[in-house]
């Protein structure tokens, strides 16, 4: 996994590994990663992560023993998942019933995303 960007205050941010992604670190400590055709990810200076990822094909939790709670909500033609991890990390994602991805949001989570649209959630950022 790549080095975690540091904010101007010296705090390390949650790592996002986007194989082949383009990184931009902002003066306020936030950063953005773009994986062309797959995802645009923004991590705020306080650890909130928001991604537009229409090409997500799979979300995998690396260690299921770290899952504290998982809720699923179905509404019309969408399915929303919210996964709470041990240590306070939260992952939310929304996809269509046909499997097309819409949104991927998380807070204080370390994850990887690859060009094939697979997301691997590694756990809570400590």
N, CA, C and O of each residue as an XYZ file, in Angstrom:
504
protein
N       0.853     -1.173      0.000
C       0.000      0.000      0.000
C       0.895      1.231      0.000
O       1.937      1.215      0.655
N       0.529      2.307     -0.715
C       1.371      3.494     -0.781
C       1.419      4.219      0.555
O       0.584      4.003      1.433
N       2.425      5.090      0.685
C       2.505      5.935      1.871
C       1.222      6.728      2.002
O       0.625      7.121      1.000
N       0.803      6.961      3.203
C      -0.398      7.738      3.443
C      -0.051      9.216      3.371
O       0.895      9.649      4.029
N      -0.793     10.013      2.583
C      -0.518     11.443      2.509
C      -0.616     12.072      3.888
O      -1.384     11.616      4.735
N       0.166     13.120      4.107
C       0.120     13.830      5.372
C      -0.512     15.188      5.168
O      -0.306     15.833      4.139
N      -1.273     15.617      6.141
C      -1.858     16.947      6.101
C      -0.783     17.940      6.527
O       0.250     17.530      7.055
N      -1.003     19.248      6.311
C      -0.024     20.241      6.749
C       0.262     20.152      8.246
O       1.343     20.540      8.686
N      -0.693     19.646      9.039
C      -0.472     19.529     10.482
C       0.399     18.321     10.820
O       0.766     18.126     11.979
N       0.731     17.510      9.816
C       1.563     16.335     10.044
C       0.777     15.078     10.341
O       1.373     14.015     10.512
N      -0.556     15.162     10.408
C      -1.373     13.978     10.674
C      -1.437     13.112      9.429
O      -1.601     13.612      8.316
N      -1.305     11.794      9.633
C      -1.434     10.877      8.508
C      -2.912     10.635      8.230
O      -3.717     10.562      9.159
N      -3.264     10.514      6.984
C      -4.647     10.314      6.566
C      -4.881      8.847      6.247
O      -3.930      8.110      5.987
N      -6.145      8.413      6.265
C      -6.452      7.040      5.868
C      -5.943      6.761      4.458
O      -6.085      7.594      3.563
N      -5.357      5.598      4.268
C      -4.783      5.245      2.972
C      -5.856      4.757      2.018
O      -6.766      4.016      2.390
N      -5.723      5.188      0.799
C      -6.554      4.697     -0.291
C      -5.587      4.203     -1.342
O      -4.735      4.964     -1.802
N      -5.697      2.962     -1.728
C      -4.828      2.424     -2.760
C      -5.657      2.237     -4.018
O      -6.477      1.322     -4.101
N      -5.441      3.103     -4.992
C      -6.110      3.000     -6.288
C      -5.042      2.658     -7.307
O      -4.306      3.535     -7.759
N      -4.955      1.394     -7.668
C      -3.952      0.956     -8.626
C      -4.144      1.709     -9.933
O      -5.198      1.603    -10.561
N      -3.133      2.468    -10.346
C      -3.218      3.248    -11.577
C      -3.909      4.584    -11.395
O      -4.176      5.275    -12.378
N      -4.205      4.966    -10.158
C      -4.917      6.214     -9.891
C      -4.018      7.434     -9.936
O      -2.801      7.327     -9.783
N      -4.625      8.598    -10.148
C      -3.929      9.880    -10.173
C      -4.222     10.603     -8.866
O      -5.387     10.791     -8.515
N      -3.173     11.017     -8.131
C      -3.295     11.631     -6.809
C      -3.151     13.137     -6.873
O      -2.372     13.664     -7.667
N      -3.912     13.834     -6.025
C      -3.752     15.279     -5.854
C      -3.936     15.580     -4.369
O      -5.012     15.350     -3.816
N      -2.882     16.096     -3.720
C      -2.950     16.471     -2.309
C      -3.213     17.968     -2.246
O      -2.500     18.749     -2.876
N      -4.227     18.373     -1.494
C      -4.622     19.776     -1.381
C      -3.955     20.431     -0.173
O      -3.567     19.741      0.770
N      -3.820     21.773     -0.197
C      -3.167     22.493      0.902
C      -3.823     22.274      2.271
O      -3.149     22.366      3.297
N      -5.135     21.984      2.296
C      -5.825     21.804      3.583
C      -5.652     20.402      4.166
O      -6.208     20.093      5.220
N      -4.884     19.556      3.482
C      -4.663     18.200      3.968
C      -5.588     17.177      3.350
O      -5.385     15.975      3.521
N      -6.598     17.629      2.635
C      -7.471     16.687      1.938
C      -6.746     16.213      0.677
O      -5.758     16.812      0.251
N      -7.245     15.149      0.100
C      -6.668     14.702     -1.158
C      -7.719     14.008     -2.004
O      -8.768     13.582     -1.519
N      -7.399     13.910     -3.283
C      -8.306     13.269     -4.231
C      -7.518     12.254     -5.045
O      -6.343     12.453     -5.354
N      -8.188     11.170     -5.382
C      -7.606     10.149     -6.238
C      -8.615      9.862     -7.338
O      -9.795      9.639     -7.067
N      -8.147      9.869     -8.570
C      -9.012      9.541     -9.699
C      -8.472      8.292    -10.370
O      -7.293      8.216    -10.717
N      -9.340      7.326    -10.545
C      -9.022      6.114    -11.282
C      -9.908      6.166    -12.518
O     -11.077      5.784    -12.457
N      -9.361      6.639    -13.652
C     -10.178      6.911    -14.835
C     -11.107      5.753    -15.211
O     -10.687      4.602    -15.329
N     -12.381      6.102    -15.395
C     -13.379      5.130    -15.795
C     -13.896      4.248    -14.673
O     -14.809      3.450    -14.884
N     -13.318      4.383    -13.465
C     -13.719      3.519    -12.355
C     -14.241      4.325    -11.173
O     -15.357      4.091    -10.709
N     -13.443      5.276    -10.680
C     -13.832      5.985     -9.458
C     -13.132      7.329     -9.332
O     -12.024      7.533     -9.828
N     -13.824      8.242     -8.648
C     -13.241      9.498     -8.171
C     -13.421      9.479     -6.663
O     -14.544      9.358     -6.172
N     -12.324      9.597     -5.925
C     -12.356      9.489     -4.468
C     -11.818     10.774     -3.861
O     -10.782     11.283     -4.289
N     -12.525     11.301     -2.859
C     -12.052     12.483     -2.136
C     -11.989     12.142     -0.658
O     -12.946     11.607     -0.100
N     -10.870     12.448     -0.024
C     -10.706     12.246      1.416
C     -10.512     13.609      2.047
O      -9.543     14.307      1.747
N     -11.439     13.994      2.928
C     -11.344     15.290      3.596
C     -10.224     15.260      4.629
O      -9.717     14.196      4.983
N      -9.851     16.428      5.099
C      -8.767     16.520      6.078
C      -9.109     15.843      7.405
O      -8.211     15.550      8.195
N     -10.403     15.590      7.660
C     -10.772     14.936      8.923
C     -11.126     13.458      8.768
O     -11.635     12.845      9.706
N     -10.863     12.880      7.594
C     -11.020     11.438      7.428
C     -12.259     10.968      6.704
O     -12.390      9.773      6.438
N     -13.191     11.877      6.369
C     -14.358     11.458      5.594
C     -13.918     11.134      4.175
O     -13.150     11.884      3.574
N     -14.397     10.035      3.646
C     -14.054      9.625      2.294
C     -15.343      9.499      1.501
O     -16.287      8.838      1.931
N     -15.373     10.138      0.341
C     -16.529     10.035     -0.538
C     -16.029      9.648     -1.917
O     -15.037     10.190     -2.405
N     -16.718      8.714     -2.536
C     -16.311      8.261     -3.858
C     -17.513      8.170     -4.776
O     -18.593      7.740     -4.372
N     -17.314      8.571     -5.988
C     -18.261      8.293     -7.050
C     -17.644      7.130     -7.815
O     -16.590      7.277     -8.434
N     -18.290      5.999     -7.774
C     -17.695      4.785     -8.325
C     -18.730      3.973     -9.087
O     -19.175      2.928     -8.612
N     -19.117      4.450    -10.276
C     -20.148      3.741    -11.037
C     -19.705      2.376    -11.542
O     -20.538      1.571    -11.959
N     -18.410      2.107    -11.511
C     -17.922      0.831    -12.034
C     -17.631     -0.196    -10.945
O     -17.002     -1.219    -11.219
N     -18.081      0.061     -9.700
C     -17.844     -0.918     -8.632
C     -18.560     -2.222     -8.977
O     -19.753     -2.225     -9.280
N     -17.826     -3.318     -8.929
C     -18.397     -4.630     -9.225
C     -18.425     -5.528     -8.003
O     -19.183     -6.498     -7.960
N     -17.596     -5.209     -7.000
C     -17.566     -6.033     -5.789
C     -16.984     -5.221     -4.646
O     -16.045     -4.447     -4.837
N     -17.545     -5.399     -3.454
C     -16.990     -4.821     -2.231
C     -16.718     -6.000     -1.306
O     -17.624     -6.761     -0.968
N     -15.463     -6.140     -0.901
C     -15.046     -7.256     -0.063
C     -14.504     -6.720      1.259
O     -13.736     -5.759      1.275
N     -14.899     -7.332      2.348
C     -14.361     -7.006      3.666
C     -13.251     -8.021      3.937
O     -13.508     -9.224      3.967
N     -12.025     -7.547      4.134
C     -10.874     -8.444      4.284
C     -10.977     -9.332      5.518
O     -10.573    -10.495      5.473
N     -11.509     -8.807      6.618
C     -11.589     -9.578      7.861
C     -12.993     -9.425      8.444
O     -13.290     -8.429      9.103
N     -13.845    -10.405      8.201
C     -15.236    -10.332      8.653
C     -15.370    -10.273     10.169
O     -16.403     -9.835     10.674
N     -14.358    -10.701     10.900
C     -14.438    -10.630     12.362
C     -14.420     -9.184     12.856
O     -14.735     -8.927     14.018
N     -14.059     -8.245     11.997
C     -14.020     -6.823     12.365
C     -15.359     -6.125     12.129
O     -15.511     -4.955     12.478
N     -16.336     -6.829     11.538
C     -17.655     -6.241     11.281
C     -18.478     -6.267     12.565
O     -18.692     -7.325     13.157
N     -18.935     -5.092     12.986
C     -19.763     -4.963     14.182
C     -21.237     -5.024     13.808
O     -22.040     -5.629     14.518
N     -21.590     -4.391     12.685
C     -22.991     -4.334     12.252
C     -23.035     -4.124     10.742
O     -22.192     -3.425     10.181
N     -24.019     -4.730     10.091
C     -24.230     -4.564      8.653
C     -25.726     -4.412      8.423
O     -26.504     -5.315      8.731
N     -26.122     -3.271      7.884
C     -27.545     -3.082      7.585
C     -27.727     -2.915      6.081
O     -26.888     -2.331      5.396
N     -28.838     -3.441      5.590
C     -29.167     -3.390      4.167
C     -30.552     -2.780      4.024
O     -31.496     -3.186      4.702
N     -30.662     -1.797      3.133
C     -31.946     -1.159      2.860
C     -32.210     -1.220      1.364
O     -31.372     -0.812      0.560
N     -33.372     -1.729      0.998
C     -33.774     -1.783     -0.414
C     -34.852     -0.739     -0.641
O     -35.837     -0.678      0.095
N     -34.660      0.079     -1.664
C     -35.626      1.108     -2.001
C     -35.716      1.210     -3.514
O     -34.744      1.557     -4.185
N     -36.891      0.905     -4.042
C     -37.136      0.914     -5.481
C     -36.107      0.038     -6.180
O     -36.087     -1.174     -5.965
N     -35.250      0.626     -7.012
C     -34.290     -0.183     -7.762
C     -32.863     -0.031     -7.234
O     -31.899     -0.233     -7.972
N     -32.730      0.331     -5.937
C     -31.400      0.464     -5.336
C     -31.291     -0.359     -4.051
O     -32.288     -0.689     -3.409
N     -30.054     -0.673     -3.706
C     -29.751     -1.390     -2.471
C     -28.634     -0.620     -1.769
O     -27.594     -0.336     -2.364
N     -28.862     -0.283     -0.493
C     -27.887      0.461      0.297
C     -27.335     -0.438      1.400
O     -28.093     -1.098      2.110
N     -26.013     -0.457      1.538
C     -25.344     -1.224      2.588
C     -24.592     -0.257      3.492
O     -23.935      0.661      3.000
N     -24.676     -0.446      4.795
C     -23.855      0.291      5.752
C     -23.196     -0.732      6.662
O     -23.870     -1.526      7.318
N     -21.867     -0.699      6.692
C     -21.088     -1.654      7.475
C     -20.289     -0.878      8.519
O     -19.490     -0.005      8.179
N     -20.511     -1.202      9.790
C     -19.760     -0.599     10.893
C     -18.667     -1.581     11.291
O     -18.927     -2.764     11.511
N     -17.431     -1.071     11.380
C     -16.289     -1.910     11.698
C     -15.791     -1.664     13.118
O     -15.959     -0.575     13.668
N     -15.189     -2.671     13.692
C     -14.551     -2.531     15.000
C     -13.560     -1.371     14.935
O     -12.802     -1.255     13.972
N     -13.563     -0.526     15.938
C     -12.664      0.617     15.958
C     -13.285      1.889     15.417
O     -12.653      2.945     15.447
N     -14.534      1.809     14.915
C     -15.252      3.009     14.504
C     -15.323      3.293     13.022
O     -15.987      4.253     12.630
N     -14.679      2.516     12.179
C     -14.775      2.735     10.734
C     -16.170      2.411     10.227
O     -16.822      1.492     10.723
N     -16.628      3.172      9.233
C     -17.953      2.955      8.650
C     -17.824      2.997      7.131
O     -17.190      3.894      6.576
N     -18.428      2.021      6.472
C     -18.457      1.948      5.014
C     -19.910      1.924      4.577
O     -20.706      1.146      5.102
N     -20.262      2.775      3.614
C     -21.611      2.766      3.037
C     -21.475      2.725      1.526
O     -20.638      3.419      0.950
N     -22.291      1.917      0.895
C     -22.293      1.927     -0.564
C     -23.692      1.654     -1.073
O     -24.496      0.971     -0.440
N     -23.948      2.209     -2.230
C     -25.259      2.131     -2.861
C     -25.073      1.568     -4.256
O     -24.209      2.019     -5.008
N     -25.882      0.587     -4.596
C     -25.815      0.029     -5.949
C     -27.219     -0.258     -6.449
O     -28.165     -0.366     -5.669
N     -27.336     -0.379     -7.748
C     -28.612     -0.727     -8.350
C     -28.868     -2.216     -8.210
O     -27.941     -2.992     -7.981
N     -30.125     -2.617     -8.347
C     -30.442     -4.042     -8.254
C     -29.776     -4.824     -9.379
O     -29.623     -6.042     -9.287
N     -29.381     -4.125    -10.441
C     -28.677     -4.771    -11.549
C     -27.174     -4.875    -11.293
O     -26.435     -5.389    -12.133
N     -26.720     -4.387    -10.131
C     -25.306     -4.474     -9.777
C     -24.489     -3.243    -10.107
O     -23.322     -3.160     -9.723
N     -25.074     -2.280    -10.815
C     -24.312     -1.073    -11.146
C     -24.072     -0.249     -9.884
O     -24.979     -0.052     -9.076
N     -22.845      0.228     -9.728
C     -22.490      0.999     -8.542
C     -22.883      2.449     -8.674
O     -22.876      2.998     -9.776
N     -23.229      3.082     -7.560
C     -23.581      4.497     -7.552
C     -22.665      5.290     -6.632
O     -21.987      6.216     -7.077
N     -22.641      4.937     -5.362
C     -21.860      5.698     -4.386
C     -21.105      4.763     -3.458
O     -21.522      3.635     -3.192
N     -19.971      5.274     -2.973
C     -19.170      4.559     -1.984
C     -18.666      5.614     -1.016
O     -17.898      6.492     -1.410
N     -19.081      5.547      0.243
C     -18.679      6.519      1.260
C     -18.123      5.778      2.461
O     -18.576      4.681      2.788
N     -17.142      6.378      3.114
C     -16.635      5.762      4.331
C     -15.959      6.800      5.214
O     -15.639      7.908      4.784
N     -15.758      6.408      6.443
C     -15.077      7.279      7.408
C     -14.071      6.441      8.180
O     -14.396      5.389      8.730
N     -12.826      6.944      8.205
C     -11.732      6.292      8.932
C     -11.558      4.829      8.542
O     -11.477      3.948      9.398
N     -11.504      4.589      7.241
C     -11.366      3.242      6.714
C     -10.188      3.202      5.743
O      -9.938      4.162      5.015
N      -9.475      2.092      5.742
C      -8.406      1.858      4.780
C      -8.951      0.885      3.737
O      -9.488     -0.168      4.081
N      -8.808      1.246      2.453
C      -9.308      0.349      1.415
C      -8.480      0.450      0.150
O      -7.712      1.392     -0.047
N      -8.658     -0.549     -0.700
C      -8.027     -0.584     -2.013
C      -9.130     -0.677     -3.052
O     -10.179     -1.275     -2.808
N      -8.887     -0.082     -4.213
C      -9.807     -0.229     -5.340
C      -8.956     -0.429     -6.584
O      -7.939      0.241     -6.764
N      -9.372     -1.348     -7.439
C      -8.583     -1.623     -8.635
C      -9.385     -1.286     -9.889
O     -10.584     -1.012     -9.831
N      -8.690     -1.314    -11.019
C      -9.296     -0.913    -12.285
C     -10.495     -1.762    -12.677
O     -11.346     -1.307    -13.441
N     -10.579     -2.987    -12.169
C     -11.718     -3.843    -12.506
C     -12.947     -3.502    -11.671
O     -13.995     -4.128    -11.832
N     -12.828     -2.499    -10.764
C     -13.972     -2.065     -9.974
C     -14.188     -2.857     -8.704
O     -15.282     -2.826     -8.140
N     -13.173     -3.565     -8.242
C     -13.277     -4.322     -7.000
C     -12.700     -3.502     -5.853
O     -11.590     -2.979     -5.951
N     -13.464     -3.391     -4.760
C     -13.037     -2.656     -3.571
C     -12.735     -3.670     -2.474
O     -13.534     -4.569     -2.210
N     -11.576     -3.519     -1.837
C     -11.202     -4.361     -0.708
C     -11.085     -3.462      0.515
O     -10.189     -2.622      0.589
N     -11.992     -3.638      1.476
C     -11.977     -2.867      2.720
C     -11.066     -3.603      3.695
O     -11.337     -4.741      4.077
N      -9.978     -2.936      4.093
C      -8.975     -3.567      4.949
C      -9.253     -3.382      6.428
O      -8.745     -4.144      7.251
N     -10.058     -2.374      6.785
C     -10.404     -2.173      8.184
C     -10.424     -0.710      8.561
O     -10.334      0.174      7.709
N     -10.544     -0.473      9.857
C     -10.571      0.880     10.400
C      -9.165      1.447     10.417
O      -8.209      0.757     10.771
N      -9.046      2.720     10.028
C      -7.771      3.419     10.110
C      -7.513      3.760     11.562
O      -8.344      4.394     12.212
N      -6.378      3.346     12.069
C      -6.054      3.606     13.472
C      -4.918      4.598     13.548
O      -4.485      4.958     14.642
